Amino acid sequence: MKITDDPLGYAKELAKKYTEDQEKGNVTMEVVIDFNEKVKESDAIVSSSNQVNIGYFFLQKIYHDLKIGDFFKKVTSDSKITFDPNKVNRFLTYARILEPDSKLGTYDHLHMYYEKPTFEYVHILRTMDILAKNYDEYICHLFKHSNTVVPRDTTVCYFDCTNYYFETECEDEDYVDEVTGEILKGLRKYGPSKDYKPNPLVEMGLFMDARGITISMCINSGSDNEQICALPLEKKLIQMLEGKKFIYCADAGLGSLNIRKFNSMGDRAFIVTQSIKKLSNTLKEAVFNDYDYRLLSNGKPISIEHMKSFDKHDKKIRIYTSTKRIRLWKPIRRENSDYTMKKH
């Protein structure tokens, strides 16, 4: 402001000049060091930088584009809270990306950010309560507004489950509601661990779009069967997508009969892993007859023989479309059944 009345224009001109200098190879930098300057005495056990973090400004642009502040205004409009949950959530988000730490660890390093945000540790816990209470609305809000940041491709939705172990030897006890008598199952429970740890687990199911970007997720008790969480989460996904067609894609462990039947309705389809050895002779013949295979990207017919023989380095052959991975599918109708299996 001391140099010009138009700081933005001045910054753009300066950036343009630096870019031109870089292209010409004229980039220079001068550093002045005073060897007579002494290091200031400090009681700190280790040395640390006194420079503040301004790199999170890039993340802040994306955060504001997602209009998360509007979400918190909506869900807290009827409450009498005295702190800003959006500010708390904002810096928790930055910390998770730039320097993952515990909630307390993030709170202890707030002074390192340029804005030097001020809120108490208890406000972090209160913000977690708000997010937990409005979990589905928050996930839906992020998905809808993410289209303004990056185009979302939900033609194919990938689903998988994993679990996390906790370093405790005791699982959570079930809770019985004294009023309704309802049994609320504990979250950390013993179950089959993905990494073979003999500890209580928590299970997570995750949906991703065709670009590999998260759409929705759920957290269940570690003793629950993976297939149980697939349909409830997918029903929420259908509401989020507002009836748009998509293909459910998962491995064999998440492709039970009920899941396949559900995804044969409402103009949906599915791709699940299937052991060819266990198929009937009729279906084996249908898989290997190299007939009616199509590109998933545009539906054009293609043969496996052509996929094996064409020159992948010939730029004139335009098989690759939106991605370098070529996906194929063919409809196969099971006998005496009301659903379709697809192979890719």
Secondary structure, DSSP 8 states (H G I E B T S, - for coil): --S-S-HHHHHHHHHHHHHHHHHHT---------TT--------SS------B-TTHHHHHHHHHTTHHHHHHHHTTT---SS-HHHHHHHHHHHHHHS---HHHHHHTGGGBTT-----HHHHHHHHHHHHHTHHHHHHHHHHHHTTTS----SEEEEEEEEEE-S-SS----EE-TTT--EE--SSB----TT---S-EEEEEEEE-TTS-EEEEEEEETTS-HHHHHHHHHHHHHHHTTT---EEEE-GGG--HHHHHHTTSTT-EEEE---GGGS-HHHHHHHHT--S-EETTT--B--HHHHHHS-TT-TT-----SSSS--EEEEEE-TT-S-EEEE-
